[in-house]
């Protein structure tokens, strides 16, 4: 199955313009045979969580909002599955807000959703906007392919790809959009380890190069195989990466690694005991 990850440089608050930009690259990937296409975090809104400012709550949407409605129509037109990050209001009248990604089928139907579970603090003010996701770590099916979603900061926590492994996923989609003060040297290493340590394909995308409001972005979309080898890569410019993945290769690699058969509960129990009562 051919999959693709789009990376763009969105303008803050310019939803219609940002969607138009992302859609153009999605169409190109579909013409190249992509059956599954994902986009980076904040692709329709631009990166607003660098500011602790209530005005940006106006960017929040429900599943009936402009971002999802536009991408549902695109999925139906192209007949492909899309994974669409959005700033989710649930409900919109003063309720809770999530950093979410919706899976949309080739029929234009909403078939599942992931909500970011680990919310960073510090210079990134995500905790001002989002609460931790409450949907667990779901997997989604597209024919024989089983995949899961990891959003940005989530990727630093080994528990999530390990859950995807144990749920039978073949592919982890890593959707990142945060800025960085300098090129992130750990990006490739972290993705390769995620793939190798869990016998997963990893398809990752980040915000493409731009420097709005003094912030820096570096793109670096990647497709990595279950052995940790990079199959497709993009530098910092807008565009997409595309490649063919094979669920059978995942089965073969996991058979060789024997990771699940060699797993032990005792280290997890020790970890839980160490974490009990601690403020992280």
C-alpha positions as CSV (number, residue, x, y, z in Angstrom):
1,X,0.0,0.0,0.0
2,X,1.3,3.5,-0.9
3,X,1.2,6.0,1.9
4,X,2.2,9.7,2.0
5,X,2.8,12.4,4.6
6,X,2.3,16.1,3.6
7,X,4.3,18.9,5.2
8,X,3.4,22.6,4.8
9,X,4.3,26.0,6.2
10,X,1.0,27.3,7.4
11,X,0.2,30.9,8.2
12,X,-1.1,31.6,11.7
13,X,-4.9,31.8,11.7
14,X,-5.3,31.6,7.9
15,X,-7.3,28.4,7.8
16,X,-8.7,28.6,4.3
17,X,-5.3,29.5,2.8
18,X,-3.6,26.7,4.8
19,X,-6.1,24.1,3.7
20,X,-5.7,25.1,0.1
21,X,-2.0,24.6,0.4
22,X,-2.2,21.2,2.0
23,X,-4.9,20.0,-0.5
24,X,-2.7,20.8,-3.5
25,X,0.1,18.5,-2.1
26,X,-2.5,15.8,-1.2
27,X,-3.8,15.8,-4.7
28,X,-0.2,15.3,-6.0
29,X,0.3,12.4,-3.6
30,X,-3.0,10.8,-4.7
31,X,-1.9,11.0,-8.3
32,X,1.2,9.1,-7.4
33,X,-1.0,6.3,-6.0
34,X,-1.2,7.2,-2.3
35,X,-4.2,5.4,-0.5
36,X,-3.4,6.9,2.9
37,X,-2.3,10.6,3.4
38,X,-1.6,12.4,6.7
39,X,-0.8,16.0,7.5
40,X,1.3,17.6,10.3
41,X,-0.1,19.0,13.6
42,X,-1.4,22.5,13.3
43,X,-1.5,22.2,9.5
44,X,-4.8,24.2,9.2
45,X,-4.3,26.7,11.9
46,X,-0.6,27.5,12.1
47,X,1.4,27.1,15.4
48,X,-0.5,29.1,18.0
49,X,0.5,27.5,21.2
50,X,3.8,29.4,21.4
51,X,1.5,32.2,22.8
52,X,-0.6,32.1,25.9
53,X,-3.4,34.1,24.3
54,X,-7.2,33.4,24.7
55,X,-7.8,34.8,21.2
56,X,-6.6,31.5,19.6
57,X,-9.5,29.6,21.1
58,X,-11.4,31.0,18.1
59,X,-9.5,28.4,15.9
60,X,-11.1,25.5,17.8
61,X,-13.6,23.4,15.8
62,X,-15.8,20.4,16.2
63,X,-15.9,17.5,13.7
64,X,-18.5,19.6,11.8
65,X,-16.1,22.5,11.4
66,X,-14.4,23.8,8.3
67,X,-11.2,21.8,8.5
68,X,-13.0,18.4,8.8
69,X,-15.7,19.3,6.4
70,X,-13.2,20.4,3.7
71,X,-11.1,17.3,4.2
72,X,-14.1,14.9,4.2
73,X,-15.0,16.3,0.8
74,X,-11.5,15.8,-0.5
75,X,-11.3,12.2,0.8
76,X,-14.5,11.4,-0.9
77,X,-13.4,13.1,-4.2
78,X,-10.0,11.3,-4.2
79,X,-11.3,8.0,-2.8
80,X,-8.5,7.8,-0.2
81,X,-8.1,7.8,3.5
82,X,-7.0,11.0,5.2
83,X,-5.6,11.6,8.7
84,X,-6.5,15.1,9.7
85,X,-5.1,16.9,12.8
86,X,-7.4,19.7,14.2
87,X,-7.9,21.9,17.3
88,X,-11.0,20.2,18.7
89,X,-13.7,21.9,20.8
90,X,-15.8,19.3,22.7
91,X,-18.3,20.7,23.1
92,X,-17.9,24.2,21.6
93,X,-19.8,26.1,24.4
94,X,-17.0,26.4,26.9
95,X,-16.2,22.8,27.1
96,X,-12.9,20.9,26.9
97,X,-10.3,21.3,24.1
98,X,-8.1,18.6,22.6
99,X,-5.2,18.3,20.2
100,X,-6.9,15.7,17.9
101,X,-6.5,13.8,14.6
102,X,-9.5,12.4,12.8
103,X,-9.3,9.4,10.4
104,X,-11.6,10.0,7.3
105,X,-12.4,7.2,4.9
106,X,-12.4,7.3,1.2
107,X,-16.2,7.6,1.4
108,X,-15.8,10.8,3.3
109,X,-16.9,9.3,6.6
110,X,-15.4,9.9,10.0
111,X,-14.2,6.5,11.1
112,X,-12.1,7.2,14.2
113,X,-10.2,9.7,16.2
114,X,-7.1,10.1,18.3
115,X,-6.5,12.8,21.0
116,X,-3.0,13.7,22.0
117,X,-2.2,12.2,25.4
118,X,0.9,13.9,26.6
119,X,0.6,17.7,26.8
120,X,3.9,19.7,27.2
121,X,4.4,22.8,29.3
122,X,7.2,25.3,29.4
123,X,7.7,27.6,26.4
124,X,5.1,25.6,24.5
125,X,1.8,26.7,26.2
126,X,-0.2,23.6,25.1
127,X,-1.6,23.1,28.6
128,X,-3.3,26.5,28.3
129,X,-5.3,25.2,25.4
130,X,-5.5,21.4,25.6
131,X,-6.4,18.7,28.1
132,X,-4.9,15.2,27.8
133,X,-6.7,12.9,25.4
134,X,-9.2,10.5,26.8
135,X,-9.5,8.0,24.0
136,X,-6.5,5.9,24.8
137,X,-4.3,4.6,22.0
138,X,-6.6,3.3,19.3
139,X,-5.7,1.5,16.1
140,X,-7.5,1.9,12.8
141,X,-7.8,-0.5,9.8
142,X,-7.5,0.2,6.1
143,X,-7.8,-3.1,4.3
144,X,-5.0,-5.3,5.7
145,X,-3.1,-2.3,7.1
146,X,-3.5,-1.5,10.9
147,X,-2.2,1.9,12.0
148,X,-2.1,4.2,14.9
149,X,-1.4,7.9,15.5
150,X,1.1,9.7,17.7
151,X,1.1,13.5,17.9
152,X,4.3,15.4,18.4
153,X,5.3,15.3,22.1
154,X,3.7,11.9,22.4
155,X,6.6,10.5,20.5
156,X,9.0,10.9,23.5
157,X,7.0,8.3,25.5
158,X,7.8,4.7,24.7
159,X,4.4,3.4,26.0
160,X,2.5,4.5,22.9
161,X,4.4,2.7,20.1
162,X,4.6,-0.3,22.4
163,X,0.8,-0.3,22.8
164,X,0.5,0.0,19.0
165,X,2.8,-3.0,18.7
166,X,0.7,-5.1,21.1
167,X,-2.5,-4.1,19.3
168,X,-1.1,-5.4,16.0
169,X,-0.3,-2.1,14.2
170,X,1.9,-2.2,11.2
171,X,2.3,1.6,10.9
172,X,2.7,4.6,13.3
173,X,1.8,8.0,12.0
174,X,3.8,10.7,13.8
175,X,2.3,14.2,13.3
176,X,4.4,17.1,14.6
177,X,4.0,20.8,14.3
178,X,5.9,22.5,17.1
179,X,8.7,25.0,16.5
180,X,12.2,24.6,17.7
181,X,15.0,27.1,18.5
182,X,17.5,25.0,16.5
183,X,17.5,22.0,14.1
184,X,16.4,19.0,16.1
185,X,19.2,16.4,15.9
186,X,17.1,13.8,17.7
187,X,14.3,13.7,15.2
188,X,15.7,11.0,12.9
189,X,17.2,9.0,15.7
190,X,14.0,8.9,17.6
191,X,11.9,7.8,14.6
192,X,14.4,5.1,13.6
193,X,14.4,3.7,17.2
194,X,10.6,3.8,17.3
195,X,10.5,1.8,14.1
196,X,13.3,-0.7,15.0
197,X,12.3,-1.2,18.6
198,X,8.7,-2.0,17.8
199,X,8.8,-3.6,14.3
200,X,6.8,-0.7,12.9
201,X,6.8,1.4,9.8
202,X,6.9,5.0,10.9
203,X,5.5,7.8,8.7
204,X,6.3,11.2,10.2
205,X,5.7,14.8,9.2
206,X,6.5,18.2,10.7
207,X,5.9,21.8,9.8
208,X,8.0,22.8,6.8
209,X,10.6,25.6,6.9
210,X,9.3,29.0,7.8
211,X,10.2,31.6,10.3
212,X,7.0,33.4,11.4
213,X,7.1,35.5,14.6
214,X,10.8,34.5,15.2
215,X,10.0,30.7,15.3
216,X,11.9,28.1,13.3
217,X,10.6,25.0,11.6
218,X,12.6,22.2,9.9
219,X,10.3,19.8,8.1
220,X,12.1,16.5,7.7
221,X,9.1,14.3,6.8
222,X,10.2,10.6,6.8
223,X,9.1,7.1,6.0
224,X,11.0,4.5,7.9
225,X,10.7,0.7,7.7
226,X,10.5,-1.8,10.6
227,X,14.3,-2.3,10.4
228,X,14.9,1.4,11.1
229,X,15.9,2.2,7.5
230,X,14.7,5.4,5.9
231,X,12.7,4.7,2.7
232,X,11.8,8.2,1.8
233,X,12.8,11.6,3.1
234,X,12.1,15.3,2.5
235,X,14.2,18.2,3.6
236,X,12.7,21.4,5.0
237,X,10.7,22.6,2.1
238,X,6.9,22.1,1.6
239,X,5.8,18.9,-0.2
240,X,5.3,15.3,0.8
241,X,7.1,11.9,1.2
242,X,5.6,8.8,-0.4
243,X,6.4,5.2,-0.3
244,X,5.1,1.6,-0.4
245,X,4.7,-0.3,2.8
246,X,4.1,-4.1,3.3
247,X,2.3,-5.4,6.4
248,X,3.9,-8.8,5.7
249,X,7.4,-7.3,6.3
250,X,6.2,-6.3,9.7
251,X,5.2,-9.8,10.5
252,X,8.6,-11.1,9.3
253,X,10.6,-8.6,11.3
254,X,8.7,-9.2,14.5
255,X,9.2,-12.9,14.1
256,X,12.9,-12.4,13.9
257,X,13.0,-9.9,16.9
258,X,10.7,-12.0,19.1
259,X,10.0,-8.8,21.0
260,X,6.5,-9.7,22.3
261,X,7.5,-13.3,23.2
262,X,10.5,-11.9,25.2
263,X,8.5,-9.2,27.0
264,X,8.3,-9.2,30.8
265,X,5.8,-7.6,33.2
266,X,8.3,-7.2,36.1
267,X,10.1,-4.1,34.7
268,X,6.7,-2.5,34.0
269,X,5.6,-3.2,37.6
270,X,8.9,-1.7,38.9
271,X,8.3,1.4,36.7
272,X,4.8,1.8,38.0
273,X,6.0,1.6,41.6
274,X,8.6,4.2,41.0
275,X,6.1,6.5,39.5
276,X,3.5,6.1,42.3
277,X,2.9,9.4,44.1
278,X,5.5,11.4,42.0
279,X,4.7,14.7,40.3
280,X,6.3,14.5,36.9
